[in-house]
């Protein structure tokens, strides 16, 4: 087949599929010698846990005050808050950070997941300041790119410039007015039991389409499966003229927080931070909790006076023995979507017009300029234009992340759709990195926040529960940190009670 594009584009899939994953040959031809290896998430042991595989449990080899299972933002935060305790933290990946994890290309950081926080999100803002991260403002209300037209500040002045008929633009404005006037404060429980889609009657379909594109990227669901409490609350906030954009971030997104936490912990606690350690069983006993994990090919069991499970609930209920039935059932009700993130790396400026741009009708929902908050700093030169594409999939599409061919197709489709948006985007990248996660984001479905999560996060006698799926109504880094603080408070009470007894 004759080559019609560049000689090749290096294509890296972070995941547990086989090595040597070249980009779609319809776009490029990658010489076999230059095909990249595959690295990143490894799920084989987790799948065995999911399928009920029995692991032999060796005798206890070490004792700790607290064992923390999970090294994402919630687990790392818990470790940081417990830094004066004798703790052990276990993370199945070879890196720390979970969905808030950054990578680098030629010294430039980019996000593989969580991107930003709001200044009003006190847990994350306060922790970022405490660990010495300067808050870098985004200062760019979300634009939209649709029909080849780039619309700045979509829900502000941008509504007058949407490439739709006048009655459709007026429908967007009416929706904004109605959401601002909605009697929100007095109806939280009622709204959480209703789907967001209920509140789109009487508006043009383009309005709902915009939110059906927005929801999966932020909370894992289209309007039909989104809690109206979250949907309406977000609609009110995004159109609030009093604070057009109060987001802050860093190069690498919120991976900057987890990277700093890990860097602060390692000098004094590195021997108690085990990456590449997959937990397979947690059992509460009379005077301790036993934790069995696989590390360096060997099963080991340790004991702790208390445990924090900073793992997603879909795996937590499988790991913890003796959990109350109602709590286990609550955890099983929480649903998660597969969510690959595709970073496309260009060796020239291709797009620098907006921070987070929404693109309804494509294989990706939105994309972010990786170095947005530093590109205008004195002396900064953009060596590479790295664009981070958010590509949430439907639950039934999880299988697409299991094979080389499907991973190729996902990333190739993202590139093709981007290049078609505007003529000047039809540029070949030098590399494409796909970071795949099979259960990355929980769905903020009706009733999840007010009825399910309160039961799912209840502490047991010696086990507390954290993670970003513990607090709600939406999965955020700030909620993961909030969950960690709560779990640490609960653990401190457990330890104090045991010391007295």
N, C-alpha and C positions, 0 to 999 in steps of 0.2 A: 504494500500500500504506500503510495507516495506521501511524503510528509507535506502538509499544507500549513503548518504552524511552526513553532520553534522546534529545535531538535528534540528537546524533552523538557518536561517540567518535573522537578523532584516532588514526589507525593508521599507524605508521611501520615500513616494512620496510627494513632495512639490507641491501642486496644489489644485484645487477646486473639485477634485473627492471625493467620499465618503470615510469615515474613514475605518480603518482596512484593509489595503492592503498588504497581505502577499506575499512573493516571490513565483514564479512559483513552484508548488508542484512537478514538475518533477525534480527540483533541491533539494528542501528542504521541510520540513514540519514545519510550524510555529504553535506552540500551540496557541489556540485562546486567551488565557490570555496574551500572550506576543506580540500580533500583535500591531504594532505601530499606533499612530494616524497620520492623514494627516494634513499638514499645508502648508502655503505658499501663492501662488497667488490666488486671488479671483476675478473672472471675471463676476459674475452674473450681476452686475449693468452695467459693460461695454457692456455686450451683449444686455441689454435693450437699452442702448444708440445707439448701432449699429443697432438695429431693429426699431429705430425711436420712442421709447416710450416717451410719454409726461410727464414731471415732473413739478408739480406745483412749482412756484418760490416764496418763501416767501419774505417779505420786506427786504431791506438791513439792516443788523444788525451792521456791522463794516465797517470802511474805512481804506485803506492802500495806501501807495505810489505805491507799486508794488505787484501784485499777481503773483506767479510762479506756474504753473500747471505742475506737474511731478517732482518726487524726485529721478530720476536717476542721472547719472554723470553730465548731462547737467544742470538739474534743481538745483542740489546741488551746482555746480560751479557758476551758476548765483546768487544763494543766497549768496555764499561766496563773490563774487565780489560786491554785493549790501549790504554787512553787515552793512554799515553805513546808510542805508535807512530803512524806516518802511515797511518791506515786510511781506508777508504771503506765505508759500510754502505748497502745497497740494500734497499728494502722496496716491494713492489708496491702496498700500500694507501696511502692518503693519511694514515694515522695509524700510530702505533707500538704494538706490544703483542701482535699476533696473537690467540691465544685467551685471553691474559691482558690484556684491554683493558677499560677502564672508560668509561662514559658518565655524563652528569649530566642531571638534570632539575630545573630551578629551584634549582640549587646543591647538590642531593643526589646523591651518587655511587651508581651501581649497577653490578653486574657484567654483562658480556655473555658470560662464559665462566668461566674458572678462579676458584674461590671462596675456598679456604683452604689452609693448610699445617699440618703437624704440627710440634710443637716438636722432635721427633726428626729432622726433615728438615734436617740441618745446612746443606747448600748454600744453601737458600732462607732459613733463619733467619739464618745468618751474613751473607748479603748484605743482607738487610733491615736488620739492625742496622748494618752498615757504611755504608749510605746514609741512615741516620737515621730509619728507620721504627720507631716504638714498637709492640711486639707486643701486640695487643689480643686477649685470650682470649675464646673462644666460650662455654665453660662451659655447654654444653647438649647432652648426649648425644642422638643423633638420635631424634626421636619418629616415630611412624607415625600416619597418619590413614586408617582403614579402617572401612567399615560405619558411617560417621558418628561413630565414636568416636576421640577423640584420645588416644593412648597415649604418655605421657612415657617417655623413656629406654627405647626398645623392647627392647634386648638386656640391660638390667639388670632393675629391678623391673617394667618394663613388660610382660614376658611373662605375668605374672599377670593382666593387664587386657586382653589381646587379646580381641576380641569373637567368639571361636570356642568350640567345645565343649571340654570339659576334656581330652579325649584329644589334641586338636590343640595346646592350650597345653603339655601335657606333652611333645609331640613337639618343639616349639620348644626346650624346656628340655633335652631329651636331646641335640638337635643342638648346643646351646651346650656342654654338658658334654663331648660327644665331640670337638668341635673343640679344646677346651682340653687334652684328654688326648692328642691326636693326636701321634704321633712325627714331628714336622715337620722338625726340624733336620737329620736324617740322610738325608732323601729328596728334596732339592731337584730334582736332575736328573730323577729318576723322576717326580715330581709335575708338573713342567713339561711333560712329554710326555703327560699325561693330562687329560681334560676334568673340570672341577669337577662336572659332573652325575653322574659316577660315584659320588660320595660322598653322594648323597641317597636311596639305597635304604634302605627301612625307616622313612622319616619321612613324615609326612602331607604331601600335595601343597602345602598352604599354606606350608610351610617353603621349598620350592624356589621357589614363586611369589614369595616375598619377595625372594629372591636374584636371580631372573630380572628383577625390577624394578630392583634395586640395581645389577647389573652394567652394563647399557648406559649408565647415567649416569656411572659411574666409569671403566670400562675398555672400553666399547664392545661388550659381548657378553653374551648370556644364558649360563646355566651350561653348556650343551652346547658352546659355543665359547670357554669361558674356561679358561685354564690353571689346573689344580688347585693349583699352587704359589701363585698369586695369590689364588685364591678361598679356600683354607683359611687362608692367612696373614692375609687380611683378616678372615675370620670369627673367628679367634683374637684379633685385635687389637680388634675392635669389641666383644667381650664381655669384655675384660680388666677386671676389677673394680679393679685397682691403678691404672689411669689411665682413668677414665670418659670424659674428653674433654680432650685436650691440644692441640686445634686453636687456631690464631690466624688472624686476618684483619684486614681494614680495610674501611671503606666503599668500595664499588667492587671488592671482592674482591682478587684478586692483580693486577688492573690497577693497583693502587696502587704495586706494585713497578716495573712497566714504565714507568708515568708518571714516577716519581721518577728512574729511570735515564735516560730521555729528557731530562728537565729538567736533570739534572746534566751530560749530555754536550753539549747544544746550545750553551751559551755559548762553549765553547772549540773545539767540533768541528762546529758547525752546517753549515758549508760542505761537510762530508764525510758528511753524513747526508741521503740522498736518499729521500724518501717519494714514492709514486706512480711508482716506477722498477721496471719489471718486467724481470727478467733472462731472457734468451732463449737464451743459450749460454755455456758455460764450457769452455775448452779448455786443458789443461796442455801447455806447450811446454818446450823445453830449458832456458831460463833464466827463464821467467816463466809466469804463467797469464793468458790473455786472458779478459775478461768483457764480454759484449755485453748491453746493456740498452736498453729503450725508456723515454725520459723526455721529457715535454712534446712528445710526438709525434715525437721524433727518436731514431733508433738511434745509440748511441754505444758505443765499445769502449775499455776501460781495461786496463792491465796491472798485475799485482801479483806480488810475489815469492812470496806464498802466499795461499791462499783458504780461508775457512771457509764451508762450505755449511750454513747454519742453516735449511734448508728441509725440509719433509716429504719422506720418501723417495720417495713416489709421483711427485713432480715432480723430485727430485734426479737420479734415474737418467736422466731425459729431458734434463736440462740439461748434465750433465757428459760430455764426449766422452772416449773412450778408457778408460772404467772397466773394470776386470777383470770378466770374464763372471760369475764366481761372486758378486762383490759386487753387480753389477747384478741378478742373479737373486734374491739375498737381499732387496734392496730391493723387488722386484716382489712378493715373497711377503707383505709387510706389507699388511694390509687396513685400510680406514678406513670410518667410518660418517658419514653426514650428521647434523648436530646443530644444529638451530635452538635458540636461547634466547629465551624470551618474557618480557619485563618488563611487568607490569601495574601501572599507576600509579593509586592511589586518592587521593581528596582527603579521606579520613577513615580512622581506624583500622578495619581489617577483620580482620587477623590479626597478632598479635604474641606468639603462645604458644610458638613454638619457632624455632630458627635454621634448621635444614634438616630439613624434614618429608617423610617418604616416603609415597607414595600409590599403592599397588599397584592395578592395574586401570584406570588412566586414560591419557589421551593424553600426559601428562607423568609423569615418574618421581618427581620431588621438587621442592620449591620452597624458596627462601631469603628471609628478611627482610633487605632490603638494608642497613638501618642497625642491625642487631642489636647490634653491639659498641659503638655510641656512644649508643644510645637512653636509657641510664640515667646517662649522664654529667651532672654538675651543669650546669644551665642549658640542656640540650638539649631542643628541642621538635620533635616529628615533624611536619613540614609536610605530607608525603605518605607514605602507606604503600605502598612499592614492593616488589612480590613478584617474584622472579626464578624463572621456571619452566624446568626443564631437560627438553628434549623430544627425546631421541635417536630417530632413525628407523632403520629397517632399510635395508640397502644398496640394495635394490630401490626404496626410496621416495625416493631422491635426486632423482628427476625432480620431486617435489612442490615443490622449492625453486626451480624454474625459471620458474614462471608466477605472475602476480598472483593468479589464482583459487585456486591451491593454497596459496600463502602465506596468503591470507585464511583458508582452511579450517583450516590448522594452528593459527593463533593463535585463531580463533574457537572451535575445539574445546577448546583449553586453557582459555579463559574459561568455556565452558559446563560443562566437567568440574569446574572449581574451584567454580563457583557451586552445583553440585549436591552438593558434599561435605557441607555443613551449611547450614541455613536462613539463618544470619546472614551467609553468604558471598554471598548473592544480591544483590550490590551492583554498580552500574555503575562501571567505572573512567573516568577522564578521558582516559587515553591508553593505548595498547598499542604496545609497541615489539618487533618481532621481528628478532633478529639471526641471519641465516642463514649457515651454513657447510656446504659440500658435502662436505668431507673432513676434518672437524675432529679426530676422535679415532681413533687407531689401535686396533685390536682386539687385546686381550691373549690371543691364541689359543695353544693348546698348542704348545710348542716355540719360540715366537717369542723368548722371553727368553734361553734358553740356547743355541739353535742358529742363529737368524736374525740377531738384532741384533748379536752379536759380529762377524759377517762384514760386515754392512751398514755398520758404523761404522769399519771399518779405514781409516786414512789412506792416501792416495796420496802420491807423492813431494812434491807441492807443495799438495795439497788435503786438508783435514781436514773431518770431518763432525760436526755438532752437531744440535740440535733435540731436542724432547721425545720423539721416537720413536727416539732413539739408545741409551738406556740400559735402560729397563724395570725391573721387569716391567709397569709401568703408566705411562701418560702423565701426568706431573705437572710443575708448574712447577719443583719442586726438581730433578727429573731433567733438565729443560732447562738449568738453571744448571750442574748437574754436567757435562753434556755440553759446555757452553761452556768450563768450566775445563779439561777434558781436551783439547778442540780447541785452546785457546790454548797449553797446554803443548806440544802437538805442533807447532804453528806456530812457537813460539819455537825449538824444536830445528831446524826447517827453516831459519829465518832465520839461526841461528848457524852451521849447516853451510854455507850458501851464502856467508856472509861470510868464512869461513875458506878455502873453495875459491876 
